Amino acid sequence: MLINISELLDDPLFTEPHKVGITTRTIVNDKPVESVEWVTINANTQPLGDEALQRLPEAERFKPQYQFFTNVRSVKVGDYLRMNGKKYRAVTDQDFDTIKAMGMNLIR
């Protein structure tokens, strides 16, 4: 039986507040410019498992990596997450549309 993780993502026993940098990319004077707005959201983070590591490029597999689950849909690939004083970037995402949750893989 599958569980609806969106219910867990609303439960403070399963999530922690994290600082997330929502990125916006624009072109100014024919050059790409990235701006980051830092917000606090509740999320569940876990170390990446073996199966998830296999989906990443080989060069990225040795870096510290985590899975990140949240109900906040504005988080996307390229956004940042601060955890334990370190900054990670979202490199893949999976939209669990039927349960209104977002899963992402993060690398440092």
Phi, psi and omega in degrees: 000129178277147176255153178273102185290343179297330176292321178293327182287351173263355184265120182296346176286339184248354182231161175227153175288136178229146172276125180239131177265106178278120184267146173231128181246132179223171176249124177233123182053045179063020177233141178289137179232131178247128173243148184235128174250119183272126178230160177255126177227159175271134182207162175249126178241141181217150175300148180290136178275171182302317182296318179292324178298326182295337181277351181269155174301147184303323182294339182267349189289340183271350182278154176300130185221148182222159168259147187226122181238133181210160173270355183277113186278349180283349177284134185217172176302135181100345177282165184248158174222131175262127180214126180054039178077005180243152181254130179242154179240137178287126183247337175220157176217160176217120181267111177275075189303321185289340180241011175054054177220161180233131175244139182221150170259134183244141172231156180265000000 
